């Protein structure tokens, strides 16, 4: 296994950065093309869960959003705040898609840990890994939406990256503890 993204020359670094930026633009474009997300979950508990949490409605509302009433609403707080502050729905989708794109960046870092090779061949493999992550159906369905799966997976992928790199760290215990914290947050 290699230690990180390989030491590419300047042309290769520019090509990698340009490719990742293109994937980011495609992700945002797909989010906008998919249109406003108005799904059952969003209408029934993605907005209600944080309200229940913030307004302490536990004694007032009994199963207001069915069983989902009692899911943890913390992960929906950013979405809830943006909606309640009246932000434009496209802006909300772009912000969420930008955060969700961190998954693709983490796939790049993970691929750099496990893929062998050097030079242009390795660069192409890294870009292919990112492109495959981008076109994964679960990513395409949820990117820019109110679902918390793309948020949770950031912490899972981050934990995996920390775990893969912990042997190279001088602070192994700290690295493994941070791995556990990431998984706990997820």
C-alpha positions in Angstrom: 0.0 0.0 0.0 1.2 3.5 -0.7 1.2 6.2 1.9 -1.0 8.8 0.2 -1.7 10.5 -3.0 1.5 9.9 -5.0 3.9 12.7 -5.7 2.6 13.7 -9.1 4.3 16.2 -11.3 2.6 19.5 -11.9 0.8 18.4 -15.0 -0.6 15.4 -13.3 -1.6 17.4 -10.2 -3.5 19.9 -12.4 -5.1 17.0 -14.3 -6.2 15.3 -11.0 -7.5 18.6 -9.6 -9.4 19.4 -12.8 -10.9 15.9 -12.9 -12.1 16.2 -9.3 -13.5 19.7 -10.0 -15.3 18.3 -13.1 -16.8 15.6 -11.0 -17.9 18.2 -8.5 -19.6 20.3 -11.2 -21.3 17.1 -12.5 -22.5 16.4 -9.0 -24.0 19.9 -8.6 -25.4 19.7 -12.1 -27.1 16.4 -11.4 -28.5 17.8 -8.2 -30.0 20.8 -10.0 -31.3 18.6 -12.9 -33.0 16.2 -10.5 -35.0 19.2 -9.2 -36.6 20.0 -5.8 -36.6 17.1 -3.4 -40.0 16.6 -2.0 -40.1 13.1 -0.7 -42.3 11.4 1.9 -39.5 11.3 4.5 -38.6 15.0 4.1 -42.2 16.0 4.5 -43.0 13.7 7.4 -39.9 13.7 9.6 -36.8 15.3 8.1 -38.3 18.7 9.0 -40.3 17.5 12.0 -37.5 15.7 13.9 -35.4 18.8 14.5 -38.5 20.8 15.4 -39.4 18.2 18.0 -35.8 18.3 19.3 -35.5 22.1 19.4 -39.0 23.0 20.6 -39.2 20.2 23.2 -42.6 18.9 21.9 -42.2 15.5 23.5 -45.1 15.9 25.8 -47.3 17.6 23.2 -46.9 15.4 20.1 -47.4 11.7 20.4 -46.2 9.8 17.3 -46.7 12.9 15.2 -44.4 11.5 12.5 -45.2 7.9 13.1 -42.2 5.8 14.4 -39.8 8.3 12.8 -40.9 10.8 15.5 -38.4 9.1 17.8 -35.4 9.1 15.4 -32.5 11.4 16.3 -33.1 14.7 14.6 -29.6 16.1 15.0 -28.4 15.2 11.5 -31.4 17.0 10.0 -30.7 20.3 11.9 -28.7 22.0 9.1 -31.4 21.3 6.6 -34.1 22.4 9.0 -32.4 25.7 9.7 -31.9 26.4 6.1 -35.6 25.7 5.3 -36.9 27.7 8.3 -34.7 30.6 7.5 -36.3 30.7 4.0 -33.3 29.9 1.9 -33.8 29.2 -1.8 -34.3 25.5 -2.4 -31.6 25.4 -5.1 -29.1 27.0 -2.7 -30.0 24.4 -0.1 -29.5 21.6 -2.6 -26.2 23.0 -3.7 -24.9 23.3 -0.2 -26.0 19.8 0.7 -24.5 18.4 -2.5 -21.2 20.2 -1.7 -21.1 18.6 1.7 -22.1 15.2 0.2 -19.3 15.5 -2.3 -16.9 15.0 0.6 -17.7 11.4 0.1 -16.0 11.5 -3.3 -13.0 13.3 -1.9 -12.7 10.6 0.7 -13.0 7.9 -2.0 -10.0 9.6 -3.7 -8.0 9.5 -0.5 -9.0 5.8 0.1 -8.2 4.8 -3.4 -4.8 6.5 -3.1 -4.2 4.3 0.0 -5.0 1.0 -1.8 -4.1 1.4 -5.5 -0.7 0.6 -6.7 1.1 2.2 -9.7 2.5 5.5 -10.5 2.3 8.4 -12.8 -0.5 8.8 -15.3 -1.8 5.2 -14.8 -2.4 5.8 -11.1 -3.9 9.1 -11.8 -6.4 7.5 -14.2 -7.2 4.8 -11.7 -7.9 7.4 -9.0 -10.2 9.4 -11.3 -12.0 6.2 -12.3 -12.5 5.3 -8.6 -14.0 8.8 -8.0 -16.2 8.7 -11.1 -17.6 5.3 -10.1 -18.4 6.6 -6.6 -20.1 9.6 -8.2 -22.3 7.4 -10.4 -23.3 5.0 -7.7 -27.1 4.8 -7.7 -27.4 5.5 -3.9 -25.2 8.6 -4.3 -27.2 9.9 -7.3 -30.5 9.3 -5.5 -29.5 11.2 -2.4 -27.0 13.8 -3.4 -28.3 17.3 -2.5 -31.3 15.8 -0.7 -32.3 16.0 3.0 -31.4 12.3 3.6 -28.7 11.9 6.2 -27.0 8.8 4.6 -24.6 10.9 2.6 -23.7 12.7 5.8 -23.2 9.6 7.8 -21.1 8.0 5.2 -18.6 10.9 5.3 -17.8 9.8 8.9 -17.7 6.1 7.9 -15.3 6.7 5.0 -13.2 9.1 7.2 -13.0 6.4 9.9 -11.9 3.9 7.3 -9.2 6.3 6.0 -8.0 6.9 9.6 -7.8 3.2 10.2 -5.9 2.5 7.0 -3.4 5.3 7.9 -3.1 4.7 11.6 0.0 2.5 11.3 1.9 5.3 9.7 0.8 7.8 12.4 3.1 8.5 15.3 0.1 8.7 17.5 -1.5 5.4 16.8 -3.8 5.5 19.9 -5.0 9.0 19.0 -5.7 7.9 15.4 -7.6 4.8 16.5 -9.6 6.8 19.0 -10.5 9.3 16.3 -11.6 6.4 14.1 -13.9 5.3 16.9 -15.3 8.8 17.3 -16.0 9.0 13.6 -17.9 5.7 13.6 -19.8 6.8 16.7 -20.9 10.0 15.0 -21.9 8.1 11.9 
